[in-house]
């Protein structure tokens, strides 16, 4: 979180406040969650993407989470009504900024150009849905762990760690799939951090996301 105390709310009271493309970031308590948090040096172990079936929060639409999970075998879509009771008090809801701005230098006329646009959650969740069915990238988890080992850091190219330029998603895990889905639609969640190296706690700490509440 960005320096705030957690606000615990009843899921049924705030369900319809959750928007398309909101981020569901987990502070898991399972044994493997402990190792993930230690390996990534953060308080979060998992992340999903909120999506309304039919793309709206109006009834009778149902709220789902799109995510990559190891023991579920990869990219899946899960009904939130079935999921949240298992993780009561462990899911923090974050919302991406509604207004985004990219500023770049135009060398042809020596000017700084600003491009402003509004966040489109449906485009992001559609990209994420397109990844479901892909296998979970266990190799990426090993790369995360190895990158934190002192000797392991010498074997990585800085450009690979910081650049989002890639032909497609490789070895997807929960956070890399979401970062990829955002970046593919023009929303860079973490500046100077490659999508393939983005971790759940990175997204929570980003200036492009905002903590809302924690589900009970």
Order of alpha helices (4+ residues) and beta strands (2+ residues): beta-alpha-beta-alpha-beta-beta-beta-alpha-beta-beta-beta-alpha-alpha-alpha-alpha-alpha-beta
